Amino acid sequence: MLKKPTNLHKLPSEEGVASLRILLVDDDTFILTMISAWLEEAGYEVKTSETGTHAVYELPHFKPHLVITDLRMEDMDGITLLKEIQKYNPVLPVIMLSGKAQISDAIRAAHQGIFEFFTKPIEPAKLFDCIQSAINQVGNYREEIEFAPEIIHRSSVMANLLKQAQRVAKTHSSVFIGGATGTGKELLARAIHRASPRCDKIFLAINCGALSEQLLESELFGHEKGAFTGAVRKNLGLFQAAHSGTLFLDEVGDMPLTLQVKLLRVLQEGKVKPVGSVDHVKVDVRIISATHQDLALAVKRGEFREDLFYRLNVIPLYMPALAERREDIPLLVNHFLALQTQREDLASVRFSPEALEYMMSVSWPGNVRQLQNVVEQCTVLSVSPVIPLSLVKQALQESETRLRTLEEARNEFDYHYLHWVLRLAEGDVNHAARIAGCEVGEFERLLASYEINPIDFRNPQQEENTAPEGSGIHLH
């Protein structure tokens, strides 16, 4: 029997702040009712599910901060549910309960990345302590709202990304942000800096593809007066200027190989040598890098140094394309409308339902940046308070002409998406097809059409060390 709790842990009341959401899964209705009553009395918002299938359905709708599940259930056991949860959100903490657990069950759950494993009957105090510990490790739910307010979203894919970014922000590790042009990689980098221990220090950014090799070297590492023609004064460089702070290297994939060697040396030694100087200067800088390129593929082609790649790619994050987060489009449209009307002191306008529906259906190859440009153009050109579909189509046609055709944009998205999925699956075509949600045969035809070889994405040790059956992403 489960014991009745005493001295329940109350959440601090805070007006305007929703309570923590907990998804509780158990096919025993008595236990489900009992534990949910405990949690609700403690101030948590609880959603109950009697089956794992229903729990998977509730994940994107309820968006829990924590899941508590039974191990033994008829339609889907706890381990299978855990794998589905990790597909939805790899950092969502899961507490597992079992009335007939063996040591092997606990070990298996631990290997799969469970946060904690308890046998029934469970002491309420232990359960509440574990819940608090899990929430503290993942990050306070109230901080999610404040972490990156400028990244407008309601999609689960963005919510999950921001939770991961919020966790890594508290470390000193280098972060690599992948994603297509216009997705907002620098916004994420700035949010990470603000939430880091270096938040009171400077954040500097540079586009490595926008400068010549000589100028980029000078901007990064500095130069002495007279080091080269035009060097009329001493320049400290961004590494010294960002000392104790954060340096964001955008489009690092465009950096010339000769500069990659020098950047690697700075990261290894923690010292920078300005151009024309004989002395080295110690620097303490956190590096956040980003690029729209597939750096892993660039390494295989010899276009990017492998040792530098691993130095930068300590913690990888992926900024999704706008086409991967279509449910965010209405929020973004309203946000950009408000900014534009306020900036230009215009009358309030809105998009017609047909126009908004159309905007949610197109591919947006230029991502959020392109969406903002289209909204601004439509706002300025509209002669009525309701922006019609025709004006949106006109703006999109002009935008597509400046960027690329719809077919080219789709092909580019497919190409990068296939690479991303294969990297995630380490070259396992069957696993990659499941992630992509398509048949293996269809996935293989896509790979062939883009001349992508899955072998290129396999771990060198994969042939020797086969992963145990059912292995999944681990929560850390």
N, C-alpha and C positions, 0 to 999 in steps of 0.2 A: 504493500500500500504506500502511496505517496503521502508524505506528512504535511499537515497543515502548517503554513509558514507563520512565523512570528517575526515582529520587527521588520516589516517589509521595507526595502530600500526605496524611498520616495525620490522621485525626480524633482529638482527645484522648479517651482512654478515660475514661468516666465511668460508674460503676456505677449501674444503674437508669435510664439515659437511653438511649432508642432512637436509632439512627443516622439520619441524614438519608435520606429516601426519594426515589429518583430513578426516574422512569419513562422507559425507553429504547425508542424506536420506530424500527425500520428493517426493510425487507423483505429486506435482505441478511444472511443468517444468519451469515456470517463476521464482518462488521463488528459485528453485534449481540453475538456471543460475545466478540469481542476487547475492545470498549469496556466491556461488563458486567464482564469479568474485571478490567480496570483499576480500575473503580469499586469493586468488591467488595474488591479488595486494599487500596484506600485507606480502606476502612471504611464505605462507603455501603451502604445497603440498596437493592437494585436489582430492579425488575420489568421484564421485557422483553416487547415486543409486536412481532409481525411485520406487523401491519396497523393502520391508523388506527382502524378500527372496533373492534378489540379494545382499543386504547388508551383510547378513549372509555368503554368498559365498565369498564375498570379504574380510572378516575379516582375515582369515589365509594367504591370498595372499597379501593384501595391508598392513596388520599389522599397523593399525592406532594408533596414540597416543591419539586420542580423536574422539568421535562420536557425531554428531549433527543430531537429527532426529525429524521428525514431529510426532505428537501424532496420528492424524486421517489419516490412509492410508487404502486403500481398501483390499489389499491381506494380510497384517499383520500390526496390529496397533503398536504404539510406545512401549506400555507396553510389548507386546509379543516379540518385537525385543529386548527390554532391557533384558529380561530373556535369550534370545539366546546369547546376548553379554556377559552376566555374566557367562554363561556356558563356553564361549571361554576364557574370562579373567575377573575375579571378581573385579579387581581394575581398569579396563579401564573406564575413566570418560565419562559420557553421558549427553549431554545437550539436553533438549526436548523443542520443540516449538509447539504451537497450536494456531489456529485462532479462535476457538470456545470452548475454555477450560472453564470448570467450576471449582469451588473451590475443588470439590470432585476429579476431575482429577489430580489437583496439589498434593493433599494430597496422593492420591493413588500412584502417581509417586514417591513422596518423600519416602513413605514407602517401595517402591521397590528398593530404593537406587540410585535414579537419582541424578546427581550432581547439576543441576539447571533447573528450569522450567520457560519458558518465554511465554508470549502471544504475538501474532502478532498484529500490526507491532512492530518489535523490534528495539530498538535504536542500531545502529552499535557499538557505544562506549561501551554500556553495554555488547554486545556480545563478543567483543574483551577482555574486562576486565575479563569476566567470563572464556574465553578460557585460558587466562594467569593464572588465579587463579587455574583452574583445572590442568594445566600442573605443576604448582608449587607444588600443593598438592601431586600429584602422583610421581613427581620426574622429574628432567630435563632429557630430552631424550638423551642429549650428555653424561650424567653420566652413562647411561646404558652400553655404550661401555667400560667405565673404571671401572665399579663396580666389575666385575669378569672376567677379560680377560683370565684367565686360564681355565675357564669352556667353552670349545668349543661347540658352538651350533648354529643352525639356526631354530630349531623346535619351534613352538609356545608354546608348553608345558614348555620348558625350559625358553623361553623369559618371559612368564607369571610368572614363579616361581622367576626369578631374579628380576623382577619388584616388586613383593611382598617383597622379601628379602631386596631389597634396601630401601623400605619404613620402614620396621621394624628395620633396622640397625640404624636409627637415634634416636630410642627410647632407654630406659634403661631396657626394659622388657626382661624377660627370653624367650629364643627361644628353641623350640624343633624341631629337624629335623628327620623325619622318612624316611625310605627307605631301600632297600636291601643292602647287603654288596657289596662294590665296586662301588657304584654309585657316590661317591664324596662328601659325607656329610661334611668331614673336610674342603674341598676346599670352600664349601659354608659358613661354620662357619668362616673361615679366612676372606672371602670377607665381611661378615657382620661386623666383628671386624674392618676391615680397613675403612669401611664407617661409623663407629659409633663415638660418641663423645669421646670414649676411644682409638681412633686410634693411639694416640701417646704413649700409655701405652702398657704393655706386653700382649701377647697372649700365653697361655699355654694350652697344651692338654694332656689328659691321657686316656688310654683305660681301662675302669673299669673291663673288663673281662679278662685282661691279667695278673693280679696280684692276689696273695693270699689275703685273707681278712685282715690279720694283716699288710701286706706290703701296701695294698691299703689305709688302715686307716692312716698309717704313712705318705704316700705320699700326701694324701689330707690334713690332719689336722696337720701334723708335730709331733715331739716327742722330749722329753727332753733326755739329755744324761743319759744313764743307765736305761731308761724306760723299756727296755726289753733286752733280750740276743742279743747281736750284735749291740745295740745302743751305739756306742762308741763316738758319737758326736751328738750335737743338730741339729735337722732338722726343718726348718721353716714350711715346707709343701707348697703345691701348692696354697692354699687359701691365705696365707700370701704373698707368692712370686708373686701372681697375683693381689695384692691389687691395686685398681684403674683401673685394666685392665679386661681382659676376660679370663674365664676358660672354656675350652671345655671338657665336660664329654662324651667321646665316649663309646658306648655300655653300657649306664647307666642301661639298663635292666638287665645286669648281676650282678649288685651290690647286695651283700648279704643283707637280711632284717635288720640285726643289724646295718649295716652301713647306710642303708636308713634312719633309725631313727636319727642318728647323723647328716647326711646331711640335713635332714629336719630342725633340730634344728638350724643349722648354717644359713640356708636360712631365717628362721623366725626371729632369733635374730640378725643376722649380726655379730655374734661373733664366734670364733673358739677356741676350747680348745685342745691344743696339748696333745698327749698321755704322761702320767706321770706328767702333769702340773696341778696346782690347780688354775691357772689364765686363764681368757678368754681374747682373743685378738680381737679387732674390725677389721673387714675386709669389704671392699667395692669391690665386684666382680660381674661382669655380668656373668650369667651362660648361656651357650649354650650347650644343651645336645642332644644326638643322640643315636639311636639304630635301629637294623634291626628287632627287635621284635615288636609284636603288644602289646604295653603297656596297652592299654585299656582292652584287653583280659586278660593280666597278672594281672591286678587289680581285675577283676572278679574272677580269680582263686586264689586270695590271695597271688600271687607271687610278687606283687609290691604294695607298700603302696599307697592308693588312695589319701591321703593328699599330699604326695610328687609328685604324678603324676600331680595334679592340680597346684602345685608350679612350676613345670618344663614346663608344657604344656600351658603356658600363650599365646604364639604365635606359633601355629604349622605350620610347612612347610613340604612338602613331596618331596623328591628327587626321580624323576621317574626312573624306570629301563631302561636300554638301549633299551629293546624291546618296550618301550613306546615312544621312540624318535629315530626311525630307520633312519629318514632323517638326523640325525646328524652323522651317522656312516662314510660316506665319508670324512667329515671334520675332524673327530677324527683320521681316518686312516692316512690322509695326515699330520696331526699334529704330530702323533707319528712317522711316517716315517722320518719327518724332524728332530725330536729330536734324533732319533736313529742314523741316518746317520751322524749327526753333532757330537754326543757324541763319536761314534766309528770311526769317520773319514773314513766313507765308501763312495763308489761311489753312485751316485743317483740311486734309484730304485723306481719302482711303481708296483702296483698290476694290473694284467690283468683284463679286463672288466668282465670276467666270475668269477674271484676270488672275485672282489668287489661286484658283484651282489649276490654271494653266502653269503658273509659276512653280507649283509643287510637282508638276509632271515633267518638266524639262531637265536636262542633264547638268546644267551649270558647270561647264568645263573650267571656268575661272573661279568657281567656288564662291565663298562668302564675299570676296572682293568684287566679283562680277555682279553678284546680287545687289550689293550696295550701290554700284555704279548705275545699274538699271533702275533701282528705286529713285535715286537722285535725278536721273534724266526724266523719268516719268513725272516726278513731282514738279519739276521746273516747267515741263512742256504741257502739262494738263491744263485745259481751260475750264474744267468743271471739278467740283469737289469729289467726284467719283472717277477714278482713273479707269478707262475702258480697256478691254482686252486688246484692241487694235494697237493702242499705244505701247503696251507691253511687248507685243510681237515686233513692233517696229524697233524698239530699243534693243530687244534681244537679237534681232537680225544684224543690227549695226555692231553689237557687242561680239557676236559670233564671227563676223567678218574680221574684226580686229584681232580675234583670238585664233580660232580654227573652226573647221566644219564640225557639225554634230557627230558625224561618223568618225572623224579623227579624234574627237574628244572621247567618245565612247571606247574607241580602240585603245586610247592611251589609258583610260581608267581600267579597262579590262586587263591590260598588260601589267600595270602596277599592282592591281588587285591579285592577280594570279601569282605574282612574285611574293607578295605579302603572305598569302595563304600557304604557299609552299615553304616559306621560311618558318612559319608558325608550326607547320606539320613536319619540318625537317625532311622534306622530300618524299614523305609518305603520301602517295597519290590517293589511296583510299581514305586516309584521314583528312587530307585536304579537300576532297570532294564532299565529305560530310560537313566540314566547316562551311564550304560554299553553298551547301544545300542543293546539290545536284547529283545526278547519277555519275558513277565512275566513268562510264563510256563517254558521256557528254563532256566531262571534265578533261579526259584525255584528248578528245577532239579539239577542245579549246587550246590545250597546251601545244598540240601539233600545229594549229593554225598560227600561233604566235612564235613557233620554233623555240619553245621553252623546254629544256631538259630537266626533269625533276631530280636527276642524279646530282646536278650541280648544287642542290640545296641540302644534301644529306650531310650529317655529321661524319667527319672522318672515322670516328670510332663506332659508327652505327653498325657497320658490318660485323664488328667484333662483339659489341655489347648490345644485345637485344633488350629493349625495354620490357618490363614485366607487363603481362596482360592487364588491361584496364588502367594503366598508369595515366594520370591526368596532370593538370597544372597544379602546382603546389602553392598554397598560401604562405607568404613569408612577410 
